[in-house]
Amino acid sequence: MSFPWAEHYTPKHPVMKWVDERLPLPRLVYNAVGSGYPVPRNLNYFWNFGVLAGLALTIQLVTGIILAMHYASNAGVAFDSVEHIMRDVNSGWLLRYAHANGASFFFIVVYLHIFRGLYYGSYKAPREMVWLLGVVIFLLMMATAFMGYVLPWGQMSFWGAQVITGLFAAIPVVGEPVQTWLLGGFAPGNATLNRFFSLHYLLPFVIAGVIILHIWSLHIPGSSNPTGVEVKGPQDTVPFHPYYTAKDGFGAGVFLILFALLLFFAPNALGHPDNYIPANPMSTPAHIVPEWYFWPFYAILRAFTMDLTIPFTGLVLIPAKLLGVLAMFASILLLFFLPWIDTSPVRSGNYRPLFKKFWWLLLVDVVVLGYCGGAPAAEPYVMISQIASAYYFAHFLIILPIIASIERPLPLPGSITEAVLAKSKFKGEREALPGMGSDTQPTGVA
Ligand code: HEM
């Protein structure tokens, strides 16, 4: 741990002392999320979303494991087994709605978590590894959610599996064998359902493992903060417990209230009604659309409507479908390079006036992409998707590097404490109070 002033663990209870001497697990917890972990004193509510993502994963694991006790991953009975869960299993409806809507909440908090990172430059040195592992988690989440949606074996499950595995068929030469290999046949069927169920059960545990690495790599430099200025001494931090356990607890309360509202009053609001129709390979739905959290990427996929040809010859170099697939994967994979694309030495958007404007534009752009991705593949949505997709790539590949070189950032505060006290309306009184001066450390830090 890089904070020499962090409180040292001294077990108070004899049982804890006994355990800690043999397996220092209590020490590990204390140093990771207890009083032994100093955290910047100025974190705002946007720093709640990491813990909320952890809460969402826990909800998914608990509800998922119980659902799996009643679900049957056989194409002949999968749909009926889900209906059985909804009607016959005690509280089965609650479990299933919690799991389906839990996926949506998981993506909501992770999107907020990502946009927080984008605004405050959390991806910059020395936290590049935290960011890279975050992108890995995001990819794993997408794969898990996609496979989970196939399991109820409704119309959208079936046709979603057909469309998404069909994307791989766009790869030249090996594409079709790859699609057949993924599906375990020439069309989605029993083999598809079995392998998707197996992987859908496995991947959340892989995600949990990567989260441990994510938090481990975060705890080396410690959390960043809204100023982006690094911690300079004990006066800049407070112990994680009780300060941030309380703040995260409050965040978790708000999360659970909003989750309960959706669950009990509008449990089907975010789902597609066609998935209440059993899968039918003989009838293609008029409008195949993934879950809302994939819409921005789906819009990029569909934005390519023309093949790339060699001029004047008409020879197709890259078919439109392959262009769409490449662009969709590139839109996520380019996030891996972000720490090296944005070369500005200033982290936080609060001190980057130009960057801040473009951050807002990116947010609007992703919302527009999302809207178009959920709309039918017709005009004007296709054209808007094309413009918004081009803007998305331009933001990362052109605008960010230019901003980094021309922007004149605002002056940074000398320290976290200086920034906190400059904002405090009780500044004079606080400094007059014993133990609250800007050069003393807050209560609870040794
Ligand atoms: C299951 C998903 C995830 C979980 C449970 C998770 C958990 C956490 C936790 C607990 C923190 C510390 C508290 C906080 O800063 O909010 C954190 C920080 C961070 N996470 Fe995640 N995370 C997840 C996904 C992601 C993703 C998808 C990304 C980016 C692509 C990401 C990037 C970061 C970064 C850069 C930080 C450091 C923030 C800072 O100190 O400024 N995380 N994460």
Boltz pocket constraint, residues with backbone or C-beta under 6 A from the ligand:
constraints:
  - pocket:
      binder: B
      contacts: [[A, 46], [A, 47], [A, 48], [A, 49], [A, 50], [A, 51], [A, 53], [A, 54], [A, 57], [A, 110], [A, 113], [A, 114], [A, 117], [A, 120], [A, 122], [A, 123], [A, 127], [A, 130], [A, 131], [A, 133], [A, 134], [A, 135], [A, 137], [A, 138], [A, 207], [A, 211], [A, 214], [A, 215], [A, 218], [A, 222], [A, 223], [A, 224], [A, 225]]
      max_distance: 6.0
